[in-house]
Amino acid sequence: MVSLRHEYKQRQRWRHVILAMLLAVVLAWAGIGAWSARPAQSSTGATQVTSYIVKPGDTLWSYASSITPKGQDVSETVDELIELNDLDSGALQAGQRIIVPNE
């Protein structure tokens, strides 16, 4: 009977030791994460936008070509339009309203 109590207490101590070690690891991990976290920063600032209603026959590439300044990459404009409008692809439908940057 005494050995059973002693064994039970030893197991309980080990559980407490393991729990304390796990807690210490979690707290250390959370502390390091909080210490190294930095606020997000954007160097571009806010983008001024307007909207455009897609006409029959418009493609994202053709529209991007029409608004991309001469000498700049049309694919960058396409990427920007996809991001601004949260598009899954470059497919457009007539009558669809998209947000375009004022440039």
Backbone atoms as SQL, in Angstrom:
CREATE TABLE atoms (id INTEGER PRIMARY KEY, chain TEXT, resi INTEGER, resn TEXT, atom TEXT, x REAL, y REAL, z REAL);
INSERT INTO atoms VALUES
  (1, 'A', 1, 'MET', 'N', 0.814, -1.185, 0.000),
  (2, 'A', 1, 'MET', 'CA', 0.000, 0.000, 0.000),
  (3, 'A', 1, 'MET', 'C', 0.866, 1.261, 0.000),
  (4, 'A', 2, 'VAL', 'N', 1.905, 1.252, 0.822),
  (5, 'A', 2, 'VAL', 'CA', 2.796, 2.402, 0.888),
  (6, 'A', 2, 'VAL', 'C', 3.538, 2.581, -0.431),
  (7, 'A', 3, 'SER', 'N', 3.960, 1.484, -1.051),
  (8, 'A', 3, 'SER', 'CA', 4.689, 1.590, -2.317),
  (9, 'A', 3, 'SER', 'C', 3.780, 2.096, -3.427),
  (10, 'A', 4, 'LEU', 'N', 2.515, 1.758, -3.380),
  (11, 'A', 4, 'LEU', 'CA', 1.582, 2.269, -4.384),
  (12, 'A', 4, 'LEU', 'C', 1.425, 3.781, -4.262),
  (13, 'A', 5, 'ARG', 'N', 1.332, 4.273, -3.030),
  (14, 'A', 5, 'ARG', 'CA', 1.244, 5.721, -2.820),
  (15, 'A', 5, 'ARG', 'C', 2.513, 6.422, -3.282),
  (16, 'A', 6, 'HIS', 'N', 3.640, 5.821, -2.939),
  (17, 'A', 6, 'HIS', 'CA', 4.918, 6.398, -3.331),
  (18, 'A', 6, 'HIS', 'C', 5.024, 6.449, -4.862),
  (19, 'A', 7, 'GLU', 'N', 4.641, 5.375, -5.526),
  (20, 'A', 7, 'GLU', 'CA', 4.674, 5.323, -6.990),
  (21, 'A', 7, 'GLU', 'C', 3.723, 6.349, -7.588),
  (22, 'A', 8, 'TYR', 'N', 2.538, 6.484, -7.023),
  (23, 'A', 8, 'TYR', 'CA', 1.553, 7.457, -7.500),
  (24, 'A', 8, 'TYR', 'C', 2.100, 8.882, -7.364),
  (25, 'A', 9, 'LYS', 'N', 2.724, 9.183, -6.223),
  (26, 'A', 9, 'LYS', 'CA', 3.271, 10.519, -6.002),
  (27, 'A', 9, 'LYS', 'C', 4.426, 10.813, -6.969),
  (28, 'A', 10, 'GLN', 'N', 5.253, 9.787, -7.239),
  (29, 'A', 10, 'GLN', 'CA', 6.339, 9.982, -8.193),
  (30, 'A', 10, 'GLN', 'C', 5.796, 10.285, -9.588),
  (31, 'A', 11, 'ARG', 'N', 4.796, 9.542, -9.999),
  (32, 'A', 11, 'ARG', 'CA', 4.188, 9.794, -11.313),
  (33, 'A', 11, 'ARG', 'C', 3.597, 11.196, -11.368),
  (34, 'A', 12, 'GLN', 'N', 2.959, 11.592, -10.288),
  (35, 'A', 12, 'GLN', 'CA', 2.343, 12.917, -10.242),
  (36, 'A', 12, 'GLN', 'C', 3.422, 14.005, -10.331),
  (37, 'A', 13, 'ARG', 'N', 4.553, 13.795, -9.646),
  (38, 'A', 13, 'ARG', 'CA', 5.654, 14.761, -9.715),
  (39, 'A', 13, 'ARG', 'C', 6.180, 14.871, -11.140),
  (40, 'A', 14, 'TRP', 'N', 6.366, 13.706, -11.802),
  (41, 'A', 14, 'TRP', 'CA', 6.856, 13.725, -13.169),
  (42, 'A', 14, 'TRP', 'C', 5.881, 14.444, -14.090),
  (43, 'A', 15, 'ARG', 'N', 4.607, 14.238, -13.878),
  (44, 'A', 15, 'ARG', 'CA', 3.609, 14.947, -14.691),
  (45, 'A', 15, 'ARG', 'C', 3.737, 16.452, -14.491),
  (46, 'A', 16, 'HIS', 'N', 3.937, 16.861, -13.239),
  (47, 'A', 16, 'HIS', 'CA', 4.077, 18.294, -12.956),
  (48, 'A', 16, 'HIS', 'C', 5.348, 18.848, -13.591),
  (49, 'A', 17, 'VAL', 'N', 6.435, 18.080, -13.539),
  (50, 'A', 17, 'VAL', 'CA', 7.695, 18.520, -14.133),
  (51, 'A', 17, 'VAL', 'C', 7.535, 18.658, -15.648),
  (52, 'A', 18, 'ILE', 'N', 6.928, 17.680, -16.284),
  (53, 'A', 18, 'ILE', 'CA', 6.728, 17.716, -17.737),
  (54, 'A', 18, 'ILE', 'C', 5.813, 18.872, -18.113),
  (55, 'A', 19, 'LEU', 'N', 4.748, 19.053, -17.354),
  (56, 'A', 19, 'LEU', 'CA', 3.826, 20.157, -17.623),
  (57, 'A', 19, 'LEU', 'C', 4.531, 21.504, -17.474),
  (58, 'A', 20, 'ALA', 'N', 5.362, 21.643, -16.443),
  (59, 'A', 20, 'ALA', 'CA', 6.096, 22.895, -16.236),
  (60, 'A', 20, 'ALA', 'C', 7.077, 23.140, -17.381),
  (61, 'A', 21, 'MET', 'N', 7.724, 22.092, -17.851),
  (62, 'A', 21, 'MET', 'CA', 8.667, 22.245, -18.964),
  (63, 'A', 21, 'MET', 'C', 7.932, 22.649, -20.241),
  (64, 'A', 22, 'LEU', 'N', 6.802, 22.023, -20.513),
  (65, 'A', 22, 'LEU', 'CA', 6.019, 22.388, -21.693),
  (66, 'A', 22, 'LEU', 'C', 5.544, 23.832, -21.609),
  (67, 'A', 23, 'LEU', 'N', 5.092, 24.222, -20.443),
  (68, 'A', 23, 'LEU', 'CA', 4.640, 25.595, -20.244),
  (69, 'A', 23, 'LEU', 'C', 5.788, 26.582, -20.463),
  (70, 'A', 24, 'ALA', 'N', 6.971, 26.243, -19.973),
  (71, 'A', 24, 'ALA', 'CA', 8.137, 27.112, -20.157),
  (72, 'A', 24, 'ALA', 'C', 8.490, 27.248, -21.639),
  (73, 'A', 25, 'VAL', 'N', 8.425, 26.148, -22.370),
  (74, 'A', 25, 'VAL', 'CA', 8.724, 26.188, -23.804),
  (75, 'A', 25, 'VAL', 'C', 7.704, 27.052, -24.536),
  (76, 'A', 26, 'VAL', 'N', 6.426, 26.877, -24.233),
  (77, 'A', 26, 'VAL', 'CA', 5.373, 27.659, -24.892),
  (78, 'A', 26, 'VAL', 'C', 5.535, 29.151, -24.576),
  (79, 'A', 27, 'LEU', 'N', 5.802, 29.468, -23.323),
  (80, 'A', 27, 'LEU', 'CA', 5.977, 30.875, -22.955),
  (81, 'A', 27, 'LEU', 'C', 7.213, 31.476, -23.613),
  (82, 'A', 28, 'ALA', 'N', 8.287, 30.702, -23.701),
  (83, 'A', 28, 'ALA', 'CA', 9.488, 31.201, -24.367),
  (84, 'A', 28, 'ALA', 'C', 9.213, 31.429, -25.847),
  (85, 'A', 29, 'TRP', 'N', 8.525, 30.507, -26.477),
  (86, 'A', 29, 'TRP', 'CA', 8.191, 30.640, -27.894),
  (87, 'A', 29, 'TRP', 'C', 7.323, 31.865, -28.136),
  (88, 'A', 30, 'ALA', 'N', 6.323, 32.059, -27.269),
  (89, 'A', 30, 'ALA', 'CA', 5.439, 33.218, -27.415),
  (90, 'A', 30, 'ALA', 'C', 6.210, 34.512, -27.166),
  (91, 'A', 31, 'GLY', 'N', 7.113, 34.505, -26.217),
  (92, 'A', 31, 'GLY', 'CA', 7.912, 35.696, -25.924),
  (93, 'A', 31, 'GLY', 'C', 8.817, 36.066, -27.071),
  (94, 'A', 32, 'ILE', 'N', 9.444, 35.081, -27.673),
  (95, 'A', 32, 'ILE', 'CA', 10.324, 35.341, -28.817),
  (96, 'A', 32, 'ILE', 'C', 9.503, 35.869, -29.986),
  (97, 'A', 33, 'GLY', 'N', 8.337, 35.291, -30.214),
  (98, 'A', 33, 'GLY', 'CA', 7.475, 35.756, -31.297),
  (99, 'A', 33, 'GLY', 'C', 7.025, 37.186, -31.098),
  (100, 'A', 34, 'ALA', 'N', 6.679, 37.519, -29.872),
  (101, 'A', 34, 'ALA', 'CA', 6.233, 38.888, -29.592),
  (102, 'A', 34, 'ALA', 'C', 7.390, 39.869, -29.687),
  (103, 'A', 35, 'TRP', 'N', 8.574, 39.441, -29.291),
  (104, 'A', 35, 'TRP', 'CA', 9.741, 40.305, -29.309),
  (105, 'A', 35, 'TRP', 'C', 10.182, 40.601, -30.731),
  (106, 'A', 36, 'SER', 'N', 10.056, 39.610, -31.608),
  (107, 'A', 36, 'SER', 'CA', 10.534, 39.792, -32.976),
  (108, 'A', 36, 'SER', 'C', 9.445, 40.277, -33.934),
  (109, 'A', 37, 'ALA', 'N', 8.217, 40.390, -33.481),
  (110, 'A', 37, 'ALA', 'CA', 7.126, 40.845, -34.351),
  (111, 'A', 37, 'ALA', 'C', 7.308, 42.325, -34.678),
  (112, 'A', 38, 'ARG', 'N', 7.035, 42.655, -35.921),
  (113, 'A', 38, 'ARG', 'CA', 7.137, 44.042, -36.365),
  (114, 'A', 38, 'ARG', 'C', 5.873, 44.412, -37.114),
  (115, 'A', 39, 'PRO', 'N', 5.418, 45.640, -36.967),
  (116, 'A', 39, 'PRO', 'CA', 4.222, 46.044, -37.703),
  (117, 'A', 39, 'PRO', 'C', 4.489, 46.070, -39.207),
  (118, 'A', 40, 'ALA', 'N', 3.460, 45.761, -39.965),
  (119, 'A', 40, 'ALA', 'CA', 3.574, 45.780, -41.429),
  (120, 'A', 40, 'ALA', 'C', 3.701, 47.221, -41.894),
  (121, 'A', 41, 'GLN', 'N', 4.548, 47.428, -42.873),
  (122, 'A', 41, 'GLN', 'CA', 4.723, 48.761, -43.425),
  (123, 'A', 41, 'GLN', 'C', 4.684, 48.686, -44.935),
  (124, 'A', 42, 'SER', 'N', 4.128, 49.700, -45.534),
  (125, 'A', 42, 'SER', 'CA', 4.062, 49.764, -46.982),
  (126, 'A', 42, 'SER', 'C', 4.703, 51.060, -47.434),
  (127, 'A', 43, 'SER', 'N', 5.615, 50.943, -48.363),
  (128, 'A', 43, 'SER', 'CA', 6.297, 52.145, -48.834),
  (129, 'A', 43, 'SER', 'C', 5.504, 52.856, -49.925),
  (130, 'A', 44, 'THR', 'N', 4.493, 52.176, -50.472),
  (131, 'A', 44, 'THR', 'CA', 3.760, 52.764, -51.582),
  (132, 'A', 44, 'THR', 'C', 2.629, 53.675, -51.134),
  (133, 'A', 45, 'GLY', 'N', 2.127, 53.518, -49.941),
  (134, 'A', 45, 'GLY', 'CA', 1.024, 54.333, -49.473),
  (135, 'A', 45, 'GLY', 'C', -0.289, 53.908, -50.112),
  (136, 'A', 46, 'ALA', 'N', -1.301, 54.738, -49.983),
  (137, 'A', 46, 'ALA', 'CA', -2.611, 54.432, -50.533),
  (138, 'A', 46, 'ALA', 'C', -2.616, 54.614, -52.046),
  (139, 'A', 47, 'THR', 'N', -3.339, 53.744, -52.722),
  (140, 'A', 47, 'THR', 'CA', -3.471, 53.841, -54.172),
  (141, 'A', 47, 'THR', 'C', -4.793, 54.516, -54.491),
  (142, 'A', 48, 'GLN', 'N', -4.736, 55.583, -55.272),
  (143, 'A', 48, 'GLN', 'CA', -5.952, 56.253, -55.717),
  (144, 'A', 48, 'GLN', 'C', -6.553, 55.425, -56.839),
  (145, 'A', 49, 'VAL', 'N', -7.857, 55.141, -56.746),
  (146, 'A', 49, 'VAL', 'CA', -8.490, 54.278, -57.742),
  (147, 'A', 49, 'VAL', 'C', -9.764, 54.907, -58.299),
  (148, 'A', 50, 'THR', 'N', -10.185, 54.369, -59.413),
  (149, 'A', 50, 'THR', 'CA', -11.472, 54.677, -60.023),
  (150, 'A', 50, 'THR', 'C', -12.028, 53.346, -60.501),
  (151, 'A', 51, 'SER', 'N', -13.201, 53.359, -61.107),
  (152, 'A', 51, 'SER', 'CA', -13.746, 52.088, -61.590),
  (153, 'A', 51, 'SER', 'C', -13.922, 52.139, -63.107),
  (154, 'A', 52, 'TYR', 'N', -13.990, 50.967, -63.679),
  (155, 'A', 52, 'TYR', 'CA', -14.169, 50.820, -65.125),
  (156, 'A', 52, 'TYR', 'C', -15.163, 49.685, -65.337),
  (157, 'A', 53, 'ILE', 'N', -16.100, 49.891, -66.246),
  (158, 'A', 53, 'ILE', 'CA', -17.059, 48.838, -66.585),
  (159, 'A', 53, 'ILE', 'C', -16.575, 48.158, -67.860),
  (160, 'A', 54, 'VAL', 'N', -16.367, 46.867, -67.756),
  (161, 'A', 54, 'VAL', 'CA', -15.817, 46.076, -68.860),
  (162, 'A', 54, 'VAL', 'C', -16.785, 46.074, -70.029),
  (163, 'A', 55, 'LYS', 'N', -16.237, 46.315, -71.213),
  (164, 'A', 55, 'LYS', 'CA', -17.031, 46.319, -72.450),
  (165, 'A', 55, 'LYS', 'C', -16.884, 44.969, -73.149),
  (166, 'A', 56, 'PRO', 'N', -17.848, 44.613, -74.023),
  (167, 'A', 56, 'PRO', 'CA', -17.718, 43.352, -74.762),
  (168, 'A', 56, 'PRO', 'C', -16.400, 43.333, -75.548),
  (169, 'A', 57, 'GLY', 'N', -15.696, 42.225, -75.472),
  (170, 'A', 57, 'GLY', 'CA', -14.437, 42.069, -76.179),
  (171, 'A', 57, 'GLY', 'C', -13.212, 42.488, -75.371),
  (172, 'A', 58, 'ASP', 'N', -13.420, 43.187, -74.245),
  (173, 'A', 58, 'ASP', 'CA', -12.282, 43.575, -73.405),
  (174, 'A', 58, 'ASP', 'C', -11.642, 42.335, -72.785),
  (175, 'A', 59, 'THR', 'N', -10.332, 42.364, -72.725),
  (176, 'A', 59, 'THR', 'CA', -9.590, 41.372, -71.943),
  (177, 'A', 59, 'THR', 'C', -8.784, 42.148, -70.918),
  (178, 'A', 60, 'LEU', 'N', -8.363, 41.477, -69.906),
  (179, 'A', 60, 'LEU', 'CA', -7.570, 42.163, -68.891),
  (180, 'A', 60, 'LEU', 'C', -6.277, 42.688, -69.505),
  (181, 'A', 61, 'TRP', 'N', -5.687, 41.909, -70.393),
  (182, 'A', 61, 'TRP', 'CA', -4.444, 42.333, -71.041),
  (183, 'A', 61, 'TRP', 'C', -4.664, 43.560, -71.935),
  (184, 'A', 62, 'SER', 'N', -5.746, 43.531, -72.717),
  (185, 'A', 62, 'SER', 'CA', -5.973, 44.671, -73.618),
  (186, 'A', 62, 'SER', 'C', -6.276, 45.932, -72.821),
  (187, 'A', 63, 'TYR', 'N', -7.044, 45.810, -71.755),
  (188, 'A', 63, 'TYR', 'CA', -7.336, 46.981, -70.941),
  (189, 'A', 63, 'TYR', 'C', -6.066, 47.461, -70.237),
  (190, 'A', 64, 'ALA', 'N', -5.294, 46.532, -69.697),
  (191, 'A', 64, 'ALA', 'CA', -4.041, 46.909, -69.027),
  (192, 'A', 64, 'ALA', 'C', -3.106, 47.600, -70.005),
  (193, 'A', 65, 'SER', 'N', -3.076, 47.116, -71.244),
  (194, 'A', 65, 'SER', 'CA', -2.233, 47.750, -72.270),
  (195, 'A', 65, 'SER', 'C', -2.649, 49.193, -72.511),
  (196, 'A', 66, 'SER', 'N', -3.953, 49.442, -72.453),
  (197, 'A', 66, 'SER', 'CA', -4.447, 50.790, -72.737),
  (198, 'A', 66, 'SER', 'C', -4.154, 51.775, -71.606),
  (199, 'A', 67, 'ILE', 'N', -3.939, 51.286, -70.381),
  (200, 'A', 67, 'ILE', 'CA', -3.691, 52.204, -69.258),
  (201, 'A', 67, 'ILE', 'C', -2.245, 52.190, -68.779),
  (202, 'A', 68, 'THR', 'N', -1.444, 51.293, -69.327),
  (203, 'A', 68, 'THR', 'CA', -0.037, 51.223, -68.908),
  (204, 'A', 68, 'THR', 'C', 0.752, 52.335, -69.591),
  (205, 'A', 69, 'PRO', 'N', 1.465, 53.141, -68.814),
  (206, 'A', 69, 'PRO', 'CA', 2.279, 54.210, -69.415),
  (207, 'A', 69, 'PRO', 'C', 3.329, 53.633, -70.372),
  (208, 'A', 70, 'LYS', 'N', 3.602, 54.357, -71.403),
  (209, 'A', 70, 'LYS', 'CA', 4.563, 53.918, -72.436),
  (210, 'A', 70, 'LYS', 'C', 5.913, 53.601, -71.776),
  (211, 'A', 71, 'GLY', 'N', 6.460, 52.469, -72.175),
  (212, 'A', 71, 'GLY', 'CA', 7.756, 52.058, -71.655),
  (213, 'A', 71, 'GLY', 'C', 7.679, 51.215, -70.392),
  (214, 'A', 72, 'GLN', 'N', 6.486, 51.070, -69.816),
  (215, 'A', 72, 'GLN', 'CA', 6.343, 50.238, -68.617),
  (216, 'A', 72, 'GLN', 'C', 5.791, 48.867, -68.998),
  (217, 'A', 73, 'ASP', 'N', 5.954, 47.911, -68.084),
  (218, 'A', 73, 'ASP', 'CA', 5.590, 46.521, -68.327),
  (219, 'A', 73, 'ASP', 'C', 4.089, 46.314, -68.123),
  (220, 'A', 74, 'VAL', 'N', 3.399, 45.872, -69.176),
  (221, 'A', 74, 'VAL', 'CA', 1.954, 45.623, -69.109),
  (222, 'A', 74, 'VAL', 'C', 1.642, 44.520, -68.100),
  (223, 'A', 75, 'SER', 'N', 2.524, 43.528, -67.982),
  (224, 'A', 75, 'SER', 'CA', 2.252, 42.421, -67.054),
  (225, 'A', 75, 'SER', 'C', 2.185, 42.907, -65.603),
  (226, 'A', 76, 'GLU', 'N', 2.934, 43.955, -65.276),
  (227, 'A', 76, 'GLU', 'CA', 2.849, 44.526, -63.925),
  (228, 'A', 76, 'GLU', 'C', 1.485, 45.166, -63.698),
  (229, 'A', 77, 'THR', 'N', 0.962, 45.835, -64.725),
  (230, 'A', 77, 'THR', 'CA', -0.375, 46.431, -64.628),
  (231, 'A', 77, 'THR', 'C', -1.425, 45.334, -64.480),
  (232, 'A', 78, 'VAL', 'N', -1.287, 44.244, -65.239),
  (233, 'A', 78, 'VAL', 'CA', -2.213, 43.112, -65.131),
  (234, 'A', 78, 'VAL', 'C', -2.188, 42.568, -63.704),
  (235, 'A', 79, 'ASP', 'N', -0.983, 42.360, -63.172),
  (236, 'A', 79, 'ASP', 'CA', -0.857, 41.855, -61.791),
  (237, 'A', 79, 'ASP', 'C', -1.512, 42.806, -60.795),
  (238, 'A', 80, 'GLU', 'N', -1.324, 44.100, -60.983),
  (239, 'A', 80, 'GLU', 'CA', -1.914, 45.092, -60.087),
  (240, 'A', 80, 'GLU', 'C', -3.451, 45.047, -60.159),
  (241, 'A', 81, 'LEU', 'N', -3.989, 44.921, -61.377),
  (242, 'A', 81, 'LEU', 'CA', -5.446, 44.842, -61.536),
  (243, 'A', 81, 'LEU', 'C', -6.005, 43.566, -60.889),
  (244, 'A', 82, 'ILE', 'N', -5.303, 42.466, -61.051),
  (245, 'A', 82, 'ILE', 'CA', -5.739, 41.211, -60.425),
  (246, 'A', 82, 'ILE', 'C', -5.753, 41.370, -58.911),
  (247, 'A', 83, 'GLU', 'N', -4.712, 41.991, -58.354),
  (248, 'A', 83, 'GLU', 'CA', -4.637, 42.180, -56.912),
  (249, 'A', 83, 'GLU', 'C', -5.698, 43.155, -56.406),
  (250, 'A', 84, 'LEU', 'N', -5.855, 44.284, -57.086),
  (251, 'A', 84, 'LEU', 'CA', -6.843, 45.285, -56.662),
  (252, 'A', 84, 'LEU', 'C', -8.265, 44.735, -56.654),
  (253, 'A', 85, 'ASN', 'N', -8.545, 43.854, -57.608),
  (254, 'A', 85, 'ASN', 'CA', -9.906, 43.344, -57.766),
  (255, 'A', 85, 'ASN', 'C', -10.105, 41.948, -57.187),
  (256, 'A', 86, 'ASP', 'N', -9.057, 41.414, -56.564),
  (257, 'A', 86, 'ASP', 'CA', -9.121, 40.087, -55.949),
  (258, 'A', 86, 'ASP', 'C', -9.647, 39.054, -56.951),
  (259, 'A', 87, 'LEU', 'N', -9.077, 39.093, -58.149),
  (260, 'A', 87, 'LEU', 'CA', -9.505, 38.188, -59.223),
  (261, 'A', 87, 'LEU', 'C', -8.766, 36.856, -59.120),
  (262, 'A', 88, 'ASP', 'N', -9.469, 35.775, -59.429),
  (263, 'A', 88, 'ASP', 'CA', -8.841, 34.456, -59.451),
  (264, 'A', 88, 'ASP', 'C', -8.057, 34.248, -60.742),
  (265, 'A', 89, 'SER', 'N', -8.456, 34.951, -61.801),
  (266, 'A', 89, 'SER', 'CA', -7.780, 34.823, -63.091),
  (267, 'A', 89, 'SER', 'C', -7.912, 36.154, -63.823),
  (268, 'A', 90, 'GLY', 'N', -7.404, 36.173, -65.046),
  (269, 'A', 90, 'GLY', 'CA', -7.484, 37.386, -65.846),
  (270, 'A', 90, 'GLY', 'C', -8.749, 37.477, -66.667),
  (271, 'A', 91, 'ALA', 'N', -9.683, 36.551, -66.477),
  (272, 'A', 91, 'ALA', 'CA', -10.926, 36.543, -67.257),
  (273, 'A', 91, 'ALA', 'C', -11.855, 37.665, -66.794),
  (274, 'A', 92, 'LEU', 'N', -12.402, 38.396, -67.762),
  (275, 'A', 92, 'LEU', 'CA', -13.358, 39.466, -67.477),
  (276, 'A', 92, 'LEU', 'C', -14.661, 39.174, -68.204),
  (277, 'A', 93, 'GLN', 'N', -15.765, 39.755, -67.697),
  (278, 'A', 93, 'GLN', 'CA', -17.068, 39.611, -68.342),
  (279, 'A', 93, 'GLN', 'C', -17.619, 40.999, -68.638),
  (280, 'A', 94, 'ALA', 'N', -18.257, 41.131, -69.787),
  (281, 'A', 94, 'ALA', 'CA', -18.866, 42.407, -70.146),
  (282, 'A', 94, 'ALA', 'C', -19.839, 42.829, -69.046),
  (283, 'A', 95, 'GLY', 'N', -19.770, 44.106, -68.678),
  (284, 'A', 95, 'GLY', 'CA', -20.633, 44.638, -67.621),
  (285, 'A', 95, 'GLY', 'C', -20.003, 44.568, -66.236),
  (286, 'A', 96, 'GLN', 'N', -18.918, 43.821, -66.101),
  (287, 'A', 96, 'GLN', 'CA', -18.235, 43.696, -64.814),
  (288, 'A', 96, 'GLN', 'C', -17.561, 45.024, -64.476),
  (289, 'A', 97, 'ARG', 'N', -17.650, 45.433, -63.226),
  (290, 'A', 97, 'ARG', 'CA', -16.989, 46.662, -62.772),
  (291, 'A', 97, 'ARG', 'C', -15.688, 46.273, -62.089),
  (292, 'A', 98, 'ILE', 'N', -14.590, 46.865, -62.548),
  (293, 'A', 98, 'ILE', 'CA', -13.299, 46.605, -61.918),
  (294, 'A', 98, 'ILE', 'C', -12.722, 47.916, -61.398),
  (295, 'A', 99, 'ILE', 'N', -11.901, 47.792, -60.412),
  (296, 'A', 99, 'ILE', 'CA', -11.212, 48.942, -59.829),
  (297, 'A', 99, 'ILE', 'C', -9.884, 49.092, -60.548),
  (298, 'A', 100, 'VAL', 'N', -9.581, 50.312, -60.956),
  (299, 'A', 100, 'VAL', 'CA', -8.327, 50.570, -61.667),
  (300, 'A', 100, 'VAL', 'C', -7.598, 51.734, -60.986),
  (301, 'A', 101, 'PRO', 'N', -6.279, 51.682, -61.004),
  (302, 'A', 101, 'PRO', 'CA', -5.523, 52.781, -60.365),
  (303, 'A', 101, 'PRO', 'C', -5.601, 54.052, -61.192),
  (304, 'A', 102, 'ASN', 'N', -5.658, 55.196, -60.514),
  (305, 'A', 102, 'ASN', 'CA', -5.575, 56.509, -61.180),
  (306, 'A', 102, 'ASN', 'C', -4.097, 56.799, -61.387),
  (307, 'A', 103, 'GLU', 'N', -3.670, 56.823, -62.626),
  (308, 'A', 103, 'GLU', 'CA', -2.257, 57.136, -62.888),
  (309, 'A', 103, 'GLU', 'C', -2.139, 58.048, -64.062);
